[in-house]
Each structure stands twice: as C-alpha cells, then as structure tokens.
Amino acid sequence: MTNLFARFANDESGATAIEYGLIAGLLAVAIIGILGTMGGSLGDIFSDINAGLTSAAS
C-alpha cells in the first residue's frame, strides 16, 4: 500500500499538460487585455477605412 502512495506522489506525467494549460490561459488573458484597451482605436481605424471605401466607390 505504501508503494502505491509513493508511486502516486512521484508521478509527474500530468504536470506538463497543466503547465501548458496555465501558459495558454495567461496568454489568452494578456491578448484579451491588449485588445480590450486597443478596441476603441481599432474601431476608429476600421470606421475610417469604411468611410474611405464608401466615398471611393461613389
């Protein structure tokens, strides 16, 4: 029985997957934060492009 607990305590096979998951989560939070702060200016840029294309088409 102690051997079973010792093997369980030493098993690190899932640790890498958890670490990659945490890294992906942190990257997602960073990207969402960056896009959230730049969202207004990006909207303005696309509005200007739309206005330019609309006036060029008419």
Contacts in CASP RR format, 6 or more apart in sequence:
PFRMAT RR
TARGET T0000
AUTHOR 0000-0000-0000
METHOD contacts of the structure
MODEL  1
MTNLFARFANDESGATAIEYGLIAGLLAVAIIGILGTMGGSLGDIFSDIN
AGLTSAAS
35 42 0 8 1.000
END
